[in-house]
Amino acid sequence: MQETLNYIQQNKERYVEELFELLKIASISADPAYKDEVLKCADEVAKYLKNAGADNVEVCQTKGYPIVFGNKIIDKNLPTVLVYGHYDVQPPDPLDLWKKPPFEPYIEKTDIHPEGAIFARGSADDKGQFFMHIKAFEAMMQTNTLPCNVKFILEGEEEVGSKSLEAFVNENKEKLSCDVILISDTHIYSNEQPTVTTGLRGLSYVEVEVEGPNRDLHSGLYGGAVPNPIHVLSRMIANLIDDDGHIRIDGFYDNVEEVSLEERAEMNKLKDDPENFKKSIGLSGVEGEKGYTTLERTSIRPTLDCNGIWGGYTGEGAKTVIPSKAFAKISMRLVPYQTPEEITEKFTKYFEKTAPANVKVKVTPHHGGMPYVLPSETKEFRAAKKAMETAFGKEVLPYRSGGSIPITAMFEQVLGAKSVLMGFGLDSDAIHSPNEHYGLFNFYKGIESIPLFFENYSTKG
């Protein structure tokens, strides 16, 4: 293993240079205008995978963007690790908040990253993280230390709900058969306190519409006499959560997992720092469900948030209208044992029930996903914990994340394998936001940890 780590050390600068080439590609899956860039990125990923030593590298066509596959089967009697990642990225808007163009990567030192961080869209989510696996695989191949079989599945639609992935996995069960799935698309608690993610929240995402008059109305002629859909929608959204941070939807908490006091005590070993949390996001105070710490609110408790609201006139100058319609997008993060179907149905019934009689409402479900938990007593978790403890030289704790990766539950259902969420980003990396970045320290620690995970997982016992 030392030979592998030496190879990584000797090639660190080249790894960053190659990652920069991927980050220059604007692989924005949500915007059709960038279709050629997404396709170009898939081809580049396949090239890097092949150059690293993978066999049977394919750019597999789907109804949407391609899935890049490759493998290295050294002995069918050995375990097989399936590595998942995604090469598509979020739109970079608003562009005026970026220090430099989002697809022109550069390195800059920060207070959190004194060794420097890579700034670019996709640097942490997820190009920088899946690229660690390709480079770690290359290092094992070059030093002849690959201890087990490996397969790669790298998709181009994660940021738009992985629309084609489930069908691809179901159609290619044998090709993708594995013993464990390794994913780096999450973060650690801090560089001083590394963690392995043992849980993810699920998701129910809906769009709501409130319709009032049959057309936009002059606010002088009609104001004060008719319902304003923006006012109605605002009141309805405000009514979804009470003053204690409790979601009012009927039956919302019926199937919520009640985490034991012992497990809550264990997770709070991560030392929730309210002052630092507030400072990091520029707030003077926090809020949330009464009776829970910030760590618990963002991991083991379900939530509801309005992600966007619009209606009427929002252009330059003034246009005095009462809009005919108002809209909002709402996301609900779910915990075991809630399901997106259950929560979407309960939300719809509640929203319709609480609407005033003089307006019409409509709820349109969008994508959703199931929660996921990896028990900390499993072989998979122990292999990741030991690998990261060796790389970081520190104790590694289990950590439940508030985010969602819906494909983890699907992988387990279709392939019968657990996913290890061994991410190396930080929650301050500004993923999905302007000035996204990924620390060089984290990038390198990931590349060092991955061969150690392979070694630990391949060892019997």
Summary of the structure (lengths in Angstrom):
residues: 461
radius of gyration: 23.5
end to end distance: 19.2
largest distance: 79.6
contacts: 1514
relative contact order: 0.18
helix: 36%
strand: 23%
